[in-house]
Amino acid sequence: MRKYIQILLLVSFLSVQGQNENCKLPDDFQDYYRYGKSEGLLELWQNYEANCTDITFAEYAKGEQILRYEYDNATAETRKEKQQQLLEYYFKFQKFFPEKITNATTKRALLLAEDKDFSRVELYALLQEAMFKRKEQFDDPMALKLYFDTALGLDNSDSKVAINSVEEYLKVKIKALQNAKLFPAKAVEFENLIQYISTHSKIKERVTCESLEKTIQNVIENKVNDFDLYLALTNEMYEKCSRSASFLTIALHTYKLKETAQSSFLFGMAKFKHESLERAEPYLLASVDTEENNNVKADRASNLAMIFLGYDPGKSANLLQKAMQADPKNPNYPLLMGEVYQASISFCDLKDKQADAAYYLASQAVLEAAKVDTKYTAAAQKKSIEYKAKMKTPSAKGKKNAVELGCWINKTVNW
């Protein structure tokens, strides 16, 4: 009896030992493909599925590459079979590892979309499941494009599926904007996707001020608590319908929902368009100060500097300083500084030598552009000469002019 038990334990040990060896797939498949041994890989995978009970995420994930290769290299006769194998794999992958990010539902949708006979209604339902129920990443721009194209294809079709083109457009745009930040290596692809959906003929036709206003009314009445949706709607209103009263309404709701640099900017622009720059100022300035992306910060600061130029050149100068700090290699900002000094002559009521002092400051400010980028040397020098030509009291030989300037400039100018 004792000898029998020992034999049983030995057989059990050898069985486990064999399973452990077979349950570790190769880490690199390139040699198999290079030497035409893909069938061997498929056998290894089939053995893994059939015999391994202790399935791990890392090992099971390798199955996708094996089965994908089989599908991509299938003949016309075997393609349907290989597609089904890959679909079953994605279904099991999601089932075995529900807590992991597998994007399996999205991949199933992309695979089924290759079948022209597959129902677009079912495909749309699968993509909706991936986006809203599974909360999948849609890290592949083609998956987001598929969602967009499928939704628009069903709009006004005989499918009887209720599609709101405006809302679908906003959903895809929001996700694309988010993913451009989440996946920097694919940022250009997501930006191209945004360009594609924004210029789509159906979107141009249907995303109008009227349709946006209706959408705004719906989300407010239904008390939708989705900041990204509010922000997207506000952006669309700013770009297309900034004169509409609904722009101020949605901008206020967005800002109240969450104070960010972008929501501050949009609310500030809404108040500027519908109230006054004075009331908009705190929000616009905050949108620059709280912006973390230096490129956005510099661009926004310089654009706002031009808005403030006709109202208060001193604030324009301050904004341009922030733009130069955020993007010190942009030669356009010193050139704009020349305009600020010139605008100050009227704003600060500068006369005679004081006006000349302001022109002198402008002539010196623009020369900084050449220091930032030597390609701007000729343009900077030309602009400097233009400002100096407006001076009526250039310095006499062997003697310098010294002029005190107040207002926002508040310094002594020597030339």
C-alpha angles and dihedrals in degrees: 000000000000091000090050092054091050091053091048091052091048092051090047091049093049090048092053091044090053092047092051090053093048093044094066111082122199115275094217122043098180096099090052091054094040093056097038096254097131090123088061090055091050090052090051090051094047090049090050092052094045100044111023116091096171097069116184128197094236094053097040091050089063089067091073094065092047095048093040090055089051091051096045091051097041123126122237088261096051100033096093092049092049091047090054091050091053093046091052090048092055091047092052093042090058092043095050095044108029092155094055128083103249101145083214096148091052090049091050089053093050090050094048091047088067087066105081091198094057113110113262088209091058090044091053090048090051092050091048089051090052094049103039109019100034094030090217120183101240086210089162108080089209090063091055090046089051090052091050096045093046093050093048091045090058094046109109091355126130091261094096089222110142107236125179104200093196094053093044090050091050093048092054094043092050092050093046092051091049093047093049086065097038094050107034092176088064097038094112091051091052091046089052089051091053089051090049096051094041093055096040111129093233092050092049088051098045107029096078134143089263095051092045091050090052090050091049090051091050096050092047094046091047090047092233109190099203113126094188091054092048091048092049091049091049091050091051091049091049092051098041111017110021091145092059117103087227089069091065091044096053092039090056092049091048093049092048091049092055132351107223133149090260097045089048091051094049093046089048092051091048091053090046092052096044105026122012143300089248091061092042096049101086092052095044093049091046089053089061097042095049097042111113099189106084094204092053091042093053094045093047093046093051093047091050089047088062091049092051092044094089093043106038121355090191090065089045089055091050091051092049090052088055090048091052092048091051094044110018093170096064109104094193094075096065088048090053089050088065089059090051092056091046092050089050091067091071096032094050093037093236117182136191111330092010090057089048089052090055091049089050091053089050091050091053096042094058092053088068087072089069091053090053094047123006090207086072094055096103094045092046093049092047091051092046091054090050092055093046090051088063092059114103099191110046116180116283120236110284092000133091130211117230116193129179114222122195126178112077092326093063101174144100114264120207125191 
